[in-house]
């Protein structure tokens, strides 16, 4: 969804931005700093809600509580009902779903609504603030990229530059949230821009650095994963990391499928949104009575001392409860992401993997802290689909190169298996459930914009179906036309005649054009995009097809050769834009 901008930058300034690459870098620096502000502000608001609602000191992590009071288990349910009521009110004002940065870059050339982004961010803060098991990262990236899209449209930047700025917004947000500039930059390249190009290195890098610097300067909101000492990574660990990657892939697919199944169950019950969210919040509250680590994103539980020193039975309980809480929260409709939750779940799963390995193979000597990090990286990569993102986040937060190398193996295995067996990340899976076909943020919006109606030739040559063969030859001698569309009596499409076929008939029994009609039921529609048109040509094995309207009246003609040429030309133009060649 887009909105009309009430103002634009002065024309001379817009021209300067469009003509100089350095101007885009300056905008990217502003966008990155805004991402850091978003992280700091949203993090502080969520912590303030935790302090007020749960009675904990400000800055203390909610999921680090040893226990909660029975009445506090009602907070997620009540918060869910309030959130559901807000959804009903907003549906009257903005009935269309908000556009997230991946969808914006894939389909809309980076165009996002700043109002929708602010609403999503507020809903994410509320969801986390009342204890729902969701991550704030979805709100961070939504609002940061929405601000970036707004700024780019104020300066009327080109489509590819706008997509780049949206990526810069997410880079600043993720870098600020994790304290990992490289991780933030590669999050933008892998997940939001959809490809790495040298022209994007400077803007994305500057945005990530600024986001990290601003978030760090404004307070301790950033996620500090681990404070590990260096460990010796052996060849055995590199091999075992691949096995952990396999387990993480199946676990990640199970989580994503679980969210879908719970959401489908809620829809089949035809419950109003306040009731759905109230049920989801009640389940989360009940699980929090068992272990408060299920609440919010799980940052407080994600520390080495808590993850690695807990009894193995309690680790398993937290893993199961947090998994169920995340599935129920997201499937019920709470706003947020699965990324942050996957960090805790991966660390717990890695700890269980190491303990199981040592039990089955007493001489293995698998270190729990090492495999907690490996599991964290592998599961998160399976869920978000960013192998280099997770590798660099681990490298920057641990400072251990060899540990990062082992994580790289685990995340590669996890992402390859997830892609082969499932085909989506969590974000693109949600698009699939809505009927979208995108699998990444690669720019395919131009494919939808390039429709048959825009490419067809409207100057049709037509004849009635009852035209005799002799009359047809008089009207269209050889060389006058290649093909002619045939019409029924009601002016609807009946088929197509190739002129050379008509002049090549030697059977004296054939006196009309009916026997030589081709493609009587195969047509194109003006709304079809270029890819759908190419598939239709391939199925029909035809060189040209008629274009008909909703009443089956011919309105144009399109050839396969022209479709393929336009597709090649547009693909090359997009490639050159991405590489900064023109």
C-alpha positions in Angstrom: 0.0 0.0 0.0 1.3 3.5 -0.8 0.2 6.9 0.2 0.3 10.4 -1.3 3.3 12.4 -0.1 2.3 15.9 1.1 5.6 17.4 -0.1 8.8 16.6 -2.0 12.4 17.8 -1.8 13.3 20.9 -3.9 13.7 20.0 -7.6 17.4 21.0 -7.7 18.2 18.9 -4.7 16.3 16.0 -6.2 18.3 16.3 -9.4 21.5 16.3 -7.4 20.5 13.1 -5.5 19.5 11.3 -8.8 22.8 12.3 -10.5 25.4 11.4 -7.9 26.0 8.1 -6.2 27.5 9.9 -3.2 24.1 11.4 -2.6 22.5 8.0 -2.2 25.3 7.2 0.4 24.3 10.3 2.3 20.7 9.2 2.4 21.7 5.7 3.4 23.7 7.2 6.3 20.6 9.0 7.5 18.5 5.9 7.1 20.9 3.8 9.0 20.9 6.3 11.9 17.1 6.2 11.9 17.3 2.4 12.1 19.4 2.7 15.3 16.9 5.2 16.7 14.1 2.8 16.0 15.8 -0.1 17.7 16.6 2.0 20.8 13.1 3.6 20.9 11.1 0.4 20.4 13.3 -1.6 22.8 12.8 1.0 25.5 9.1 1.1 25.0 8.8 -2.7 25.2 10.9 -2.7 28.4 8.8 0.0 29.9 5.7 -2.1 29.3 7.4 -5.0 30.9 8.3 -2.9 33.9 4.7 -1.5 34.3 2.8 -4.7 33.6 5.0 -7.3 35.2 6.5 -5.2 38.0 10.2 -5.7 37.0 13.0 -3.1 37.1 13.4 -1.1 33.9 16.0 -2.7 31.6 15.6 -6.2 33.1 14.7 -8.8 30.6 11.2 -10.3 31.1 12.2 -13.8 30.1 15.0 -13.8 32.7 12.4 -13.9 35.5 12.6 -17.1 37.6 8.8 -17.1 37.9 5.7 -15.0 37.5 2.7 -14.5 39.7 -0.5 -16.4 38.8 -2.5 -13.2 37.9 0.4 -12.1 35.6 -0.4 -15.1 33.4 -3.5 -13.2 32.4 -1.6 -10.3 30.9 -0.9 -11.9 27.5 -4.6 -12.8 27.1 -5.9 -9.4 28.0 -3.3 -7.8 25.8 -4.3 -10.1 23.0 -8.0 -9.1 23.3 -7.0 -5.4 23.2 -4.8 -6.0 20.1 -7.6 -7.9 18.4 -10.0 -5.0 18.9 -7.4 -2.6 17.4 -7.2 -4.9 14.4 -11.0 -4.7 13.9 -10.9 -0.9 14.1 -7.9 -0.6 11.7 -9.6 -2.9 9.2 -12.2 -0.2 8.6 -9.6 2.4 8.1 -6.9 0.4 6.2 -8.5 -2.8 4.9 -5.4 -3.9 2.9 -2.6 -5.7 4.7 0.6 -3.7 5.3 3.5 -4.3 3.0 6.7 -5.5 4.6 10.2 -4.7 3.2 10.7 -8.0 1.4 7.4 -7.7 -0.4 8.0 -4.1 -1.2 11.3 -4.8 -2.8 10.1 -7.9 -4.7 6.8 -6.5 -6.1 6.6 -2.7 -5.5 10.0 -1.3 -6.3 10.6 -0.4 -2.6 7.4 1.6 -2.1 6.0 1.3 1.4 3.5 3.2 3.5 5.0 5.0 6.5 1.7 5.0 8.3 1.2 1.3 7.9 4.8 0.7 9.0 4.3 2.8 12.2 1.1 0.9 13.0 2.9 -2.5 12.6 5.8 -1.3 14.8 3.3 -0.2 17.5 1.5 -3.5 17.3 4.8 -5.3 17.6 5.8 -3.4 20.7 2.4 -4.0 22.2 2.6 -7.8 21.4 6.0 -8.1 23.0 5.1 -5.7 25.8 2.2 -7.9 27.0 4.5 -11.0 26.9 3.5 -12.7 23.6 6.3 -15.0 22.3 7.3 -12.8 19.4 10.5 -10.9 18.4 10.8 -7.2 18.0 12.9 -7.6 14.8 9.8 -7.5 12.6 8.9 -4.1 14.0 12.5 -2.8 13.8 12.9 -3.6 10.1 9.3 -2.6 9.2 9.5 0.9 10.6 13.2 1.5 9.6 12.5 0.4 6.0 9.3 2.4 5.9 11.2 5.5 6.9 13.8 4.7 4.2 11.1 4.3 1.6 9.5 7.6 2.6 12.8 9.4 2.4 13.6 8.0 -1.0 10.2 9.0 -2.4 10.6 12.5 -1.0 13.7 12.8 -3.2 12.1 10.9 -6.1 14.9 8.4 -6.4 15.0 5.7 -9.0 13.3 2.4 -8.5 16.6 0.5 -7.9 17.9 3.2 -5.5 14.6 3.1 -3.6 15.0 -0.7 -3.2 18.5 -0.1 -2.0 17.4 2.4 0.6 14.8 0.0 1.9 17.6 -2.5 2.4 19.7 0.1 4.1 16.9 0.7 6.6 16.8 -3.0 7.6 20.6 -3.1 7.7 20.7 -0.3 10.3 18.0 -1.9 12.3 19.5 -5.4 12.5 23.0 -4.0 13.1 21.7 -2.0 16.0 19.7 -4.8 17.4 22.5 -7.3 17.4 25.5 -5.0 17.7 26.7 -6.6 14.4 27.3 -4.2 11.5 28.4 -7.0 9.1 25.4 -9.1 10.1 23.1 -6.2 9.5 24.6 -5.5 6.1 24.3 -9.1 4.9 20.7 -9.3 6.3 19.9 -6.5 3.9 21.7 -8.1 0.9 20.4 -11.7 1.5 16.9 -11.0 2.7 15.7 -7.5 1.6 17.6 -6.6 -1.5 17.8 -10.1 -2.8 21.3 -10.0 -4.3 24.7 -8.6 -3.6 26.0 -5.9 -6.0 29.2 -3.8 -5.6 27.2 -0.6 -6.0 25.3 -1.4 -2.8 28.3 -2.0 -0.6 29.0 1.6 0.4 25.3 2.6 1.2 24.4 -0.6 3.0 27.7 -0.7 4.9 27.4 3.0 6.0 23.8 2.4 7.1 24.7 -0.7 9.1 27.6 1.1 10.9 25.4 4.1 11.7 22.6 1.9 13.0 25.0 0.0 15.2 26.6 3.3 16.5 23.4 5.0 17.3 21.8 2.0 19.0 24.9 1.5 21.1 25.1 5.1 22.0 21.5 5.4 23.2 21.4 2.5 25.6 21.9 -1.2 26.3 19.0 -2.3 24.2 21.1 -4.2 21.7 21.1 -8.0 21.9 24.4 -9.3 23.4 24.3 -13.0 22.5 27.3 -14.5 24.2 30.5 -13.7 26.0 32.4 -16.8 25.2 36.1 -17.4 25.5 37.8 -18.9 22.5 37.4 -22.6 21.9 39.3 -25.1 19.9 37.3 -26.2 16.9 38.5 -29.6 15.6 37.7 -31.4 12.3 35.3 -33.6 14.2 33.3 -30.5 15.2 33.1 -29.3 11.6 31.7 -32.7 10.6 29.3 -32.8 13.5 28.2 -29.2 12.7 26.7 -30.5 9.4 24.7 -33.1 11.4 23.4 -30.3 13.6 22.5 -28.4 10.5 20.3 -31.3 9.3 18.5 -31.4 12.7 18.1 -27.6 12.7 16.5 -27.6 9.2 13.9 -30.2 10.2 13.2 -28.3 13.4 12.9 -25.0 11.5 10.5 -26.5 9.0 8.4 -27.9 11.9 8.2 -24.5 13.5 7.1 -22.8 10.3 4.5 -25.5 9.5 3.3 -25.3 13.1 2.5 -21.6 12.7 0.6 -22.4 9.6 -1.4 -25.2 11.1 -2.4 -23.1 14.2 -3.4 -20.2 12.0 -5.5 -22.5 9.8 -7.2 -24.0 12.9 -8.1 -20.5 14.2 -9.6 -19.6 10.8 -11.6 -22.8 10.6 -13.2 -22.0 14.0 -14.3 -18.6 12.5 -13.4 -16.8 15.7 -13.2 -13.0 15.8 -9.7 -11.6 16.1 -10.0 -10.5 19.8 -11.1 -14.1 20.7 -8.3 -15.7 18.7 -5.7 -13.5 20.3 -7.2 -14.0 23.7 -6.9 -17.8 23.3 -3.4 -17.5 22.1 -2.5 -15.2 25.0 -4.1 -17.5 27.5 -2.0 -20.4 26.2 1.2 -18.3 26.4 0.3 -17.2 29.9 -0.3 -20.8 31.0 3.1 -21.8 29.6 4.7 -18.9 31.4 3.6 -20.3 34.7 5.7 -23.4 33.8 8.7 -21.4 32.6 8.8 -17.5 32.2 11.4 -18.0 29.5 8.5 -18.3 26.9 7.6 -14.6 27.4 8.5 -12.0 24.8 11.4 -12.6 22.5 13.5 -14.6 25.0 16.5 -12.3 25.2 16.8 -12.7 28.9 17.0 -16.5 28.6 19.6 -16.3 25.9 22.8 -16.1 28.0 25.5 -18.6 28.4 25.1 -19.0 32.1 21.4 -19.6 31.9 21.4 -21.8 28.8 24.4 -23.9 29.7 24.1 -24.4 33.4 20.4 -25.4 33.6 19.6 -29.1 34.1 19.1 -30.9 30.9 15.5 -31.8 31.7 14.7 -28.1 32.3 16.4 -27.2 29.0 14.1 -29.7 27.2 11.0 -28.2 28.9 11.9 -24.7 28.0 12.5 -25.8 24.4 9.1 -27.4 24.0 7.3 -24.6 25.8 9.0 -21.8 23.9 8.3 -23.6 20.6 4.6 -24.0 21.4 4.4 -20.4 22.7 6.0 -19.0 19.5 3.7 -21.1 17.2 0.6 -20.1 19.1 1.5 -16.4 19.4 2.3 -15.9 15.7 -0.5 -18.3 14.5 -3.1 -16.4 16.7 -2.2 -13.1 15.1 0.2 -11.3 17.5 2.6 -9.0 15.6 6.3 -9.9 15.6 8.8 -12.3 14.1 10.3 -15.7 14.6 13.9 -14.6 14.2 14.6 -13.7 17.9 12.8 -16.8 19.2 14.8 -19.0 16.9 18.0 -17.8 18.5 16.9 -19.1 21.9 15.4 -22.3 20.5 18.5 -23.0 18.5 20.8 -22.5 21.5 18.6 -24.8 23.6 18.5 -27.3 20.8 22.3 -27.2 20.3 22.8 -27.8 24.0 20.5 -30.9 23.8 22.3 -32.1 20.7 25.7 -31.9 22.5 24.3 -33.8 25.5 22.7 -36.4 23.3 26.0 -36.8 21.3 28.0 -37.3 24.5 25.6 -39.8 25.8 25.6 -41.9 22.6 29.3 -41.5 22.1 31.0 -41.0 25.5 34.3 -40.1 23.9 32.9 -37.4 21.6 33.6 -34.5 24.0 31.1 -32.2 22.4 31.2 -28.8 24.2 27.7 -27.6 25.1 28.6 -23.9 24.7 30.0 -24.4 21.2 27.0 -26.4 20.1 24.6 -23.9 21.6 26.1 -21.3 19.3 26.1 -23.7 16.3 22.4 -24.5 17.0 21.5 -20.9 17.3 23.1 -20.0 14.0 21.7 -23.1 12.1 18.1 -22.8 13.3 18.0 -19.0 12.7 19.4 -19.5 9.2 16.7 -22.1 8.5 14.0 -19.8 9.6 15.1 -16.5 8.1 17.1 -17.9 5.1 20.3 -15.9 5.6 23.3 -18.1 6.0 25.9 -15.3 5.8 23.8 -13.1 8.1 24.0 -15.6 10.9 27.6 -16.4 10.3 28.6 -12.8 10.6 26.4 -12.2 13.6 28.1 -15.1 15.4 31.5 -13.9 14.4 30.9 -10.3 15.6 29.3 -11.3 18.9 31.8 -14.0 19.8 35.0 -12.8 18.1 35.9 -16.5 17.4 36.8 -17.1 13.8 36.9 -20.9 14.0 33.6 -21.0 15.8 32.1 -18.9 13.0 33.6 -21.3 10.4 31.8 -24.2 12.1 28.6 -22.1 12.2 29.0 -21.5 8.4 29.0 -25.2 7.8 25.9 -25.7 9.9 24.0 -22.8 8.4 24.8 -23.9 4.8 23.5 -27.4 5.5 20.4 -26.0 7.3 19.5 -23.5 4.6 20.1 -26.0 1.7 17.9 -28.6 3.3 15.2 -26.1 4.2 15.2 -24.7 0.6 15.0 -28.2 -0.9 12.3 -29.7 1.3 10.3 -26.6 2.2 11.3 -23.9 -0.4 10.6 -20.8 1.8 11.9 -18.8 4.6 9.4 -17.8 7.3 8.7 -14.4 5.7 8.2 -15.8 2.2 6.2 -18.7 3.5 3.7 -16.2 4.9 3.5 -14.6 1.5 2.8 -18.0 0.0 -0.1 -18.5 2.4 -1.6 -15.3 1.1 -1.3 -16.4 -2.5 1.9 -14.6 -3.5 4.5 -16.5 -5.4 7.6 -14.7 -4.4 10.4 -16.7 -2.8 12.9 -13.8 -2.2 13.2 -10.0 -2.3 14.6 -10.2 -5.9 12.8 -7.5 -8.0 10.0 -9.3 -9.9 7.6 -6.4 -9.7 8.5 -5.3 -13.2 7.3 -8.7 -14.4 3.8 -8.0 -13.0 3.9 -4.5 -14.5 4.7 -5.7 -18.0 1.3 -7.1 -19.0 -0.1 -8.5 -22.2 -2.3 -5.4 -22.5 0.9 -3.2 -22.7 2.7 -5.4 -25.1 0.0 -6.5 -27.6 -0.6 -5.0 -31.1 -4.2 -3.7 -31.3 -4.3 -3.5 -35.1 -6.0 -6.9 -35.8 -6.9 -8.3 -39.2 -10.2 -10.2 -38.9 -12.6 -12.1 -41.0 -16.0 -13.7 -40.2 -16.1 -17.5 -39.6 -18.4 -18.1 -42.6 -15.9 -16.6 -45.1 -15.2 -18.9 -48.0 -11.6 -20.0 -48.7 -11.7 -18.3 -52.1 -12.8 -15.0 -50.6 -10.2 -15.3 -47.8 -7.5 -15.7 -50.5 -8.7 -12.6 -52.3 -8.7 -10.5 -49.1 -5.3 -11.7 -47.9 -3.0 -12.7 -50.7 0.5 -14.1 -49.8 2.7 -11.5 -48.3 -0.2 -9.3 -47.2 -0.4 -10.7 -43.7 0.9 -13.6 -41.6 -2.2 -14.5 -39.6 -5.8 -13.5 -39.4 -8.2 -13.7 -36.5 -11.5 -15.4 -37.2 -14.8 -14.1 -35.6 -18.0 -15.8 -34.8 -21.3 -14.1 -35.6 -21.4 -12.4 -32.2 -18.0 -10.9 -32.9 -16.3 -13.3 -30.4 -13.0 -15.1 -31.0 -13.3 -18.3 -33.0 -9.7 -19.1 -33.9 -6.9 -18.0 -36.1 -5.9 -18.8 -39.7 -2.3 -18.7 -41.0 -2.4 -17.1 -44.4 0.1 -19.6 -45.9 -2.2 -22.4 -44.7 -5.1 -20.9 -46.6 -3.1 -20.6 -49.8 -1.6 -24.1 -49.5 -5.0 -26.0 -49.4 -5.2 -28.3 -52.4 -8.3 -30.4 -51.3 -11.3 -29.3 -53.5 -13.6 -30.4 -50.7 -12.4 -27.7 -48.4 -14.4 -24.5 -49.4 -14.4 -22.6 -46.1 -11.8 -21.6 -43.5 -13.3 -23.7 -40.7 -11.1 -26.8 -41.3 -7.9 -24.8 -41.2 -8.7 -22.8 -38.0 -6.0 -22.9 -35.3 -6.0 -22.3 -31.6 -9.8 -22.0 -31.2 -9.7 -22.1 -27.4 -6.2 -20.7 -26.6 -6.0 -17.0 -26.0 -4.2 -14.4 -23.9 -5.9 -11.9 -21.5 -4.7 -8.3 -21.2 -4.1 -8.7 -17.4 -1.6 -11.6 -17.9 2.0 -10.7 -17.0 4.9 -11.4 -19.3 5.8 -14.7 -17.5 2.3 -16.0 -17.7 2.2 -15.1 -21.4 5.4 -17.0 -22.1 4.0 -20.1 -20.3 0.8 -19.9 -22.4 2.9 -19.8 -25.6 4.9 -22.7 -24.5 1.8 -24.8 -23.6 0.1 -23.9 -26.9 3.3 -24.4 -29.0 2.2 -21.3 -30.9 4.1 -18.4 -32.4 1.3 -15.9 -31.9 -1.9 -15.7 -29.9 -4.9 -13.5 -29.9 -5.7 -11.3 -26.9 -9.4 -11.2 -25.9 -11.4 -9.3 -23.3 -13.7 -10.6 -20.6 -16.5 -11.2 -23.2 -14.0 -13.1 -25.5 -13.9 -10.2 -28.1 -10.4 -10.0 -29.7 -8.6 -6.8 -28.7 -5.1 -7.5 -29.9 -2.4 -9.9 -31.1 0.9 -10.8 -29.4 3.8 -12.9 -30.8 6.1 -15.2 -28.8 9.2 -13.6 -30.4 8.2 -10.1 -29.1 7.5 -11.5 -25.6 10.9 -13.2 -25.3 12.7 -10.1 -26.7 11.0 -7.8 -24.2 11.7 -10.2 -21.3 15.4 -10.3 -22.3 15.6 -6.6 -22.7 14.0 -5.9 -19.3 16.1 -8.5 -17.6 19.3 -7.0 -19.0 18.2 -3.5 -18.0 17.5 -4.5 -14.4 20.8 -6.3 -14.3 22.6 -3.2 -15.4 20.8 -1.0 -12.9 21.6 -3.4 -10.1 25.3 -3.4 -11.0 25.3 0.4 -11.5 26.1 0.3 -15.2 23.4 2.5 -16.3 
